[in-house]
Amino acid sequence: MGSEQRGGRREQNARLVIADDHALTRMGLRGLLADERGLELVGEARDGVEALELCAQLQPDLAILDVRMPRLDGLATTRAIKLAFPRIAVLLVSLHATPEYIIEAIEAGASGYVLKDAPLHELVGAIQQILRGESMLTEALAAQMLRRLSGHPPRPSAALHTSLTPRELEVLRLVAQGKTNRLIAQQLGIANGTVKLHVEHIIGKLDVSDRTQAAVHAIQLGLLHNEEG
């Protein structure tokens, strides 16, 4: 696929890599992505080690990883990708749907989590949602993450508090609660577009791939502890 002309400006396709040890699964994903405009599959891996190598070579926008893979599983691969290439988003696919698995995936650095037996439109929707920088962290999951991390001391970061403005910190707290831009705008009495701009600045300053990981960052730094206490 090449780039497309949209709204009078040229936009590049989003570049994706996939990793799964089953050839049939990779073939199915390849066929699915081939039919989606704006998406380009640039590499395939059979395990986490190959996936990490592909990310280093190709610098894709999104890596779609199976949770269970030989040599390096999806969670370990996600951690390695986010450590080396924080701007690459990761979508994990799994057979397990428990909140604990989902929280563990998000804490590892994944931007989203989809079941292997989910309808194709759900997978495509998750891919598009992540590529738009939208959060897949619901208020319920945010609350569970906060409870799970409440026993751990916050990670101090003077750089965070000096780089983010008071308004950006305020928006980040609400993002970490799983709130949408619309709800944040209503709560703060500002325009949706203003919230979107704040979120974009937050993502850039924290050097993360999207708002889901910005939210995790906020929870890990203890920005919500005072509100829960």
N, C-alpha and C positions, 0 to 999 in steps of 0.2 A: 504494500500500500504506500501511496505517497501522501503528500500533505493536501489539505483541502482548502477551498476558498469559502470563508463564511463571513457574512456581514461586511464584505468589502475588505477583509484582512485575511492574511494567510496564516493558518494554524497547522501546526505539526500534529500528526497522530500521536496518541499516547503509546509509549513503547512498553511492552510487557514481556516478562519471562515467566515460564511455568516450571515447576519441579514436582515430579511424582515418579515413584519407582515402577508404576504400572504403565506399560506402553499404551494400553487401550484407553486409560484415563487421559493421558497426554493427547492422544489422537482425538478424543472427544472434545477436549478443551480447544485444541487447534481448530477443529471444525466450527465450534461455536464462535470463536473469536474472529474467524475469517469472514463471518457474515455481519460483523458489527462495524459500522462506520466509525471512524475516529480512533480505532484500536489497531495496533500492529504487534503481532507476536514476533519478537526478535530473537528468542532463544528458548531452548528446552533443556532441562536437566533431569537426571535419573535419581539424584540424591542431593542432600544438603550441601555437600562439599562442591559438587558441580554447580549448584545454584549460586553459591557464594562466589565462585570463580566467574560465572557469567555476569553477576552484578558488578564485579570489579572491571570486567572487560567492556561491558555494554552500557553501564549506567542507565538502566531502564527507569521508567516512572513508577512501575508497580511490579512486584514479584508475587506470584500466586503459588503458595507452598502447601503441600500435603503435610499434615502434622506428623504422621508416621512415615519416616524414610530411613533407609540404611545409612550408615556412616555418621550422618549428622541429621537429627530429626528436625521437624519444622520449627519447634520452639527455639532450639539452640541456633538454628540457621537464622531465624528472625533476630535474635539477640546479636549475632555476629554482623548481620547486614546493617542493623540500626547503629551499631557501634562504629562501623567503618564508613557507612554511607547513610547518614541520618535522613537525607532527603528522599531516599527510595522508600516508597510505601509498600507495606506487606499485607496481603490478604491470605489468611490461613483457611484451609478446608479440612474438615474432619468428620468422623462418624459420630462424635460425641457432642451432646447438646447441653450439658450441665453448665450452670453459671460459673462453677469453679474453673472449668476448662476455658471458658470464654474470658474470664478475668485473668487467668494465667497467660493466655495468648496476648491480651491487650497490655498486660504488664511487661511482657517480653518485647513489646514494640509493635505488635500487629495493629493495623488500622481497622481491620474487620475480620469477621469469623463467619464462615458459611458452612452449612452441612453438605456433605457429599451427595446426599439424596435430595437436595433442595431442587425446586423447579429451575430450569435454565434462566428464566426471566429474573429470578431472585439473585442468581450469581451475577448476571449482567448488571442488575441494579446495584449490587454491592460494589462492583468494579467502578461503575460510573459515579456512585456516591463518594467513594474514596478519592477518585481522580478529581472530583470537584472540591475536595478538601472538607467535605462534610463529615460530621461525627456519627459513628455507629454506636456511641456510648449513650445508653438510655439513662434516665434518672435513676431507675432501679439498679442498674449495673454500677452507676457512679456511687450510689449509697453503699452497695456491697463492697466495692473497692475501698471506700473510705473506712468501713468497719474492719476490713481485712488488714489495712495498713495502720490502723489507729494505735496498734501496740508497738509500732516501729518509730524511732525518733526521726523527725524530719531531716532531710538533707539540707544543710545550710548552703545558701548561695547568695552572696552579696551581689554578684554580677546580675542575677535575676532582678533584684529589687532596684538596682540602679539603672538597668536598661529599660524596664517597663515603667510606663507612666502610671500614676494612680488610677486613671480610668481604665487602662489596659489590665491592671491587676484586678480591678472590679469586674471587668468583662471575663477575664480568665477564671475567676472564682465561679461565675455562673456557667461558663462552658464546662467546667469540671463537675458541675452538678447535673450535666446532661441536658441543659436547656438549649433550645434552638435559638437562632438569631432573632426570630419573631418574638419569642418570650423574653429574651434579654432586652430587646428594644422596648417592649412594653414595661418591663420592670424598671428600666433606667430612664424611660421617657425620652428616648432618642430614636432616630430613624433606623430602619433595617439596614440601609446602605452604610450608615455610620458604624453599626455593629460589625458588618462584614469587613469594613476597612480595618477596624480595631483587631479583629481576629487574624486578618492577613498580616498585620504588623507583629502580632504576638507570635505567630508561627515562624515568621522570619527571624525575630529576635531570639527565640528559643532554639532555632535551627532544627526544627522538627518537620515531619512531612505533612502533618494535617492537624486538625483540631482535636482528634481523638488522642494523639500523643501529647499535644499541649495540655489536655485535661489530665492525663496521667502524670505529666511533669508537675502540675500544680498540686495534685494529691500527694505525690511523693515529697514535695517540698513543704507539705504541711500547711498550705494556704487555706485549707478548709477546716483545720482542727479547731480553731477558735469558735467557728460557727456551730460545730457539733457539740462542743463542750458545754 
